[in-house]
Amino acid sequence: MNGTNTMIKFVPSEDIAVVVLINTASDLRQKLPNDIIGVLLPNYGAKWKAERDKPAERRVSSKPAAELIGEWRGEIKTYEETAPMNGQSTGGSVQRGNCVSSRWARA
């Protein structure tokens, strides 16, 4: 759908997942998950703020690490339930850094 953006960011070691759904093309999709995690994890927040406030640099095209690509089976925990999930991730090359495209379905 045109004009929608979604970002999901996991911090498995802390049992944190942040999902951002935005109804417009915006860089908030990239910034909001890190800001939210920064509130939950103050050390991360300080590092993220320093990185976020640096002047932008041009990045070289790159590909995601091989371990991020492939099938994933596990569970996603919410405050309501633990749901078994299956996922498949494919990699792409983008100018702004690593990109992983994923599809998820309830098992």
C-alpha positions in Angstrom: 0.0 0.0 0.0 1.4 3.4 -1.0 2.3 5.8 1.8 2.6 3.2 4.6 5.7 2.3 6.5 6.3 -0.4 9.1 9.3 -1.1 11.3 9.8 -3.9 13.8 12.9 -3.9 16.0 13.8 -6.7 18.4 16.1 -6.7 21.4 15.9 -10.4 22.3 18.3 -10.2 25.2 15.9 -7.8 27.0 12.6 -9.4 25.8 11.8 -6.2 23.9 10.0 -5.8 20.5 8.9 -2.4 19.1 6.6 -2.1 16.2 6.0 1.2 14.4 3.3 1.7 11.9 3.2 5.0 10.0 0.7 6.2 7.5 3.1 8.3 5.6 6.5 8.3 4.0 8.7 9.5 6.8 12.1 8.9 8.5 10.2 8.5 11.8 9.9 4.8 10.9 13.7 4.5 11.5 13.9 6.9 14.5 10.9 6.0 16.7 11.9 2.4 17.5 15.3 3.5 18.7 13.8 6.4 20.7 11.4 4.0 22.4 14.1 1.4 23.1 16.3 4.3 24.4 13.6 5.1 27.0 13.5 1.4 28.1 17.3 0.9 28.0 19.0 4.2 29.1 22.5 3.1 28.0 21.2 2.3 24.5 19.4 5.7 24.5 22.5 7.7 25.2 24.4 5.9 22.4 21.5 6.2 20.0 21.1 10.0 20.8 24.8 10.6 20.1 24.5 8.6 16.8 21.2 10.3 15.8 22.5 13.8 16.3 25.7 13.3 14.2 25.6 14.9 10.8 24.5 12.5 8.1 27.1 10.8 6.0 26.7 9.0 2.7 26.9 5.2 3.2 28.2 2.7 0.8 25.8 0.1 -0.5 25.9 -3.1 1.6 24.2 -6.4 2.1 22.8 -7.9 5.3 24.8 -10.5 7.2 24.1 -14.1 6.0 22.8 -15.1 9.5 19.9 -12.7 9.1 18.7 -14.4 5.9 16.6 -17.6 5.9 13.7 -19.1 7.8 12.9 -18.5 11.4 10.6 -20.5 13.7 9.9 -19.4 17.2 7.4 -17.4 19.3 6.6 -13.8 19.8 5.5 -12.8 23.3 3.0 -10.1 24.0 1.3 -9.0 27.2 -1.7 -11.1 26.1 -0.2 -14.3 24.7 2.8 -16.2 23.4 2.2 -16.9 19.7 4.1 -19.5 17.7 5.4 -17.8 14.5 7.2 -18.7 11.3 9.2 -16.2 9.3 11.3 -15.9 6.2 13.8 -13.1 5.6 15.4 -12.1 2.3 18.2 -9.6 1.9 18.5 -6.7 -0.4 21.1 -4.0 -1.1 20.3 -0.4 -0.2 22.3 2.8 -0.1 21.5 3.6 3.6 22.7 0.4 5.1 21.6 -3.2 5.7 18.1 -4.1 4.6 16.2 -7.3 5.5 12.7 -7.9 4.1 10.6 -10.4 6.2 7.3 -12.1 6.0 5.7 -13.5 9.1 2.7 -15.8 9.8 1.2 -17.4 12.8 2.3 -21.1 12.9 
